[in-house]
Amino acid sequence: MKAYSLFKKDWQSELRTRYAINALAMFILVTISVILFSIGQEKISAHLTGGLLWVVIFFSAMSGLARAFVSEEERGTTLTLHLLAKPSTIYTGKLYFNVLLVYLMNFSIVIIYSLLFDSFSIQSVWLFVLAAFFGSFGIAVSSTIIAAIISKASAKGTLYPVLAFPILLPLILILLELTKYSIDGKSIAESYVELAVLICYDVIMLTASYMLFDFIWED
């Protein structure tokens, strides 16, 4: 219940300030516009557009998901959270917020992307939906624990992408492979191994995050 209350507080605060939402929206529009202008009248393959989709998602996440804990440090409310809730509860509340933000972000990106890029054609829709669902959750989990780490550092802006890249790189690579399979029309059964790796990544990151967060938060 406390985790939901923390999520509700963060979401209401975000609706008032719209810091993360505006940052994500601007970055998505700018990145996709740059890609469109760079391509011009050139025809690009469906596989390339699938790869560019996850590039847009990755860098969009870098621009808007770092403030889950940084905002608490800036407002001076970290000590209050220490007193009110257990570390695992705090992490869960922040994770709820980032999960919602990531799903909204990725849904918007996929819709805009599909409308603007004719070559982005998914043959196996359910495979892509599963990949995007578990991939988005993995991005949210990883981004939340990274945000907790950088909130304790002085160089918050530059540290986030430095930490996020090696952690999210395996996830992005498997998502690129699954997107390629979706475009080629492979079935879920044919992509079982890649989906299993994706789910294992989510489970490992979620478990590691809960194990490490106590030490990060109490530091």
C-alpha positions in Angstrom: 0.0 0.0 0.0 2.9 2.4 0.8 4.5 1.5 -2.5 1.3 2.6 -4.3 1.1 5.8 -2.3 4.6 6.6 -3.3 3.8 5.9 -6.9 0.7 8.1 -6.7 2.7 10.9 -5.2 5.3 10.7 -8.0 2.7 10.5 -10.7 0.7 13.5 -9.4 3.9 15.4 -9.1 4.8 14.5 -12.7 1.4 15.6 -13.9 2.0 19.0 -12.3 5.5 19.6 -13.5 5.5 17.4 -16.6 9.3 17.3 -16.5 9.9 13.7 -17.5 6.9 13.7 -19.9 8.0 16.8 -21.7 11.6 15.6 -21.9 10.5 12.3 -23.3 8.1 13.9 -25.8 10.7 16.4 -27.1 13.4 13.8 -27.4 11.2 11.4 -29.3 10.0 14.1 -31.7 13.5 15.5 -32.3 15.1 12.0 -32.7 12.5 10.7 -35.1 12.6 14.0 -37.1 16.4 13.8 -37.4 16.2 10.2 -38.7 13.5 11.3 -41.2 15.6 14.2 -42.5 18.7 12.1 -42.6 17.0 9.4 -44.7 15.3 11.9 -47.0 14.0 10.1 -50.1 16.2 7.0 -49.6 14.5 3.7 -49.2 15.7 1.8 -46.1 15.1 -1.9 -45.2 12.6 -3.0 -42.7 15.4 -4.5 -40.5 17.2 -1.1 -40.4 14.0 0.7 -39.3 13.5 -2.0 -36.6 17.0 -1.3 -35.3 16.5 2.4 -35.4 13.3 2.0 -33.3 15.2 0.6 -30.4 17.9 3.3 -30.8 15.1 5.9 -30.4 13.7 4.1 -27.3 17.1 3.7 -25.7 18.1 7.3 -25.9 14.6 8.5 -25.0 14.8 6.4 -21.8 18.1 8.1 -21.1 16.5 11.5 -21.3 13.5 11.0 -19.0 14.0 8.1 -16.6 16.9 9.4 -14.6 14.9 11.5 -12.2 13.2 8.8 -10.2 15.4 9.4 -7.2 17.2 12.6 -8.3 14.0 14.5 -7.8 13.9 13.4 -4.2 17.4 14.5 -3.6 16.7 17.9 -5.2 13.5 18.5 -3.1 15.2 17.3 0.1 12.6 14.6 0.7 15.0 11.7 0.9 15.2 11.7 4.7 11.4 11.7 4.9 11.3 8.5 2.7 13.9 6.9 4.9 11.7 7.5 7.9 8.4 6.5 6.3 9.1 3.3 4.4 11.4 0.3 4.0 13.9 0.4 1.1 12.1 -2.4 -0.8 8.8 -0.4 -0.6 10.5 2.7 -1.9 12.1 0.9 -4.8 8.7 -0.8 -5.6 6.9 2.6 -5.7 9.6 4.1 -7.9 9.5 1.0 -10.2 5.7 1.4 -10.6 6.2 5.0 -11.8 9.0 4.1 -14.2 7.1 1.1 -15.6 4.1 3.3 -16.4 6.3 5.9 -17.9 8.2 3.4 -20.1 5.1 1.7 -21.4 3.5 5.1 -22.3 6.7 6.2 -23.9 7.2 3.0 -26.0 3.6 2.8 -27.0 3.8 6.4 -28.3 7.1 5.7 -30.1 5.8 2.6 -31.8 2.6 4.4 -33.0 4.5 7.4 -34.3 7.1 5.2 -35.9 4.6 3.0 -37.6 2.9 6.1 -39.1 6.0 7.8 -40.4 8.1 4.8 -41.6 6.4 2.8 -44.4 9.2 0.2 -44.4 8.5 -0.7 -40.7 6.2 -3.6 -41.3 5.7 -6.2 -38.5 4.7 -9.7 -39.8 4.5 -11.5 -36.5 2.6 -9.0 -34.3 2.3 -11.1 -31.2 6.0 -11.8 -31.1 6.7 -8.1 -31.3 4.2 -7.4 -28.6 5.8 -9.9 -26.3 9.3 -8.5 -27.0 8.1 -5.0 -26.4 6.3 -5.9 -23.2 9.2 -7.7 -21.6 11.8 -5.4 -23.1 10.0 -2.3 -21.7 9.8 -3.9 -18.3 13.5 -4.6 -18.4 14.3 -1.0 -19.3 12.1 0.2 -16.4 13.8 -2.1 -13.9 17.3 -1.3 -15.0 16.6 2.5 -15.2 15.2 2.5 -11.7 18.2 1.0 -10.0 20.6 3.1 -12.1 18.6 6.2 -11.1 19.0 5.2 -7.4 22.8 4.9 -7.9 23.3 8.2 -9.6 21.2 10.1 -7.1 24.1 9.7 -4.6 26.6 11.1 -7.1 27.6 14.7 -7.8 27.7 14.4 -11.7 24.2 13.0 -12.1 23.6 14.1 -15.7 26.7 12.4 -17.2 26.8 9.4 -15.0 23.4 8.0 -16.1 24.2 7.1 -19.7 27.6 5.8 -18.7 26.1 3.3 -16.3 23.0 2.6 -18.4 24.9 1.6 -21.6 26.7 -1.5 -20.5 23.6 -2.7 -18.4 21.1 -2.1 -21.1 23.2 -3.2 -24.1 22.4 -7.0 -23.7 18.7 -6.1 -23.5 18.8 -3.9 -26.6 20.7 -6.6 -28.6 18.1 -9.3 -27.8 15.3 -6.9 -28.6 16.9 -6.1 -31.9 17.0 -9.8 -32.7 13.4 -10.3 -31.7 12.3 -7.3 -33.7 14.1 -8.8 -36.8 12.3 -12.1 -36.2 9.0 -10.2 -36.0 9.6 -8.4 -39.3 10.6 -11.7 -40.9 7.4 -13.3 -39.7 8.8 -16.0 -37.4 6.5 -17.5 -34.8 6.7 -17.3 -31.1 7.7 -21.0 -30.9 10.7 -20.3 -33.3 11.8 -17.4 -31.1 11.5 -19.3 -27.8 15.2 -19.1 -26.9 15.4 -15.4 -27.4 12.2 -14.8 -25.4 13.6 -17.0 -22.6 16.8 -14.9 -22.5 14.7 -11.7 -22.4 12.6 -12.9 -19.5 15.7 -14.2 -17.7 17.3 -10.7 -18.1 14.2 -9.1 -16.5 14.2 -11.6 -13.6 17.9 -11.2 -12.9 17.8 -7.4 -13.0 14.7 -7.3 -10.8 16.3 -9.7 -8.2 19.6 -7.9 -8.3 17.9 -4.5 -7.9 16.0 -5.6 -4.7 19.1 -7.2 -3.3 21.3 -4.1 -4.0 18.8 -1.3 -3.3 19.1 -1.7 0.5 22.8 -0.9 0.4 22.4 1.9 -2.1 19.6 3.6 -0.2 21.2 3.3 3.2 24.5 4.6 2.0 
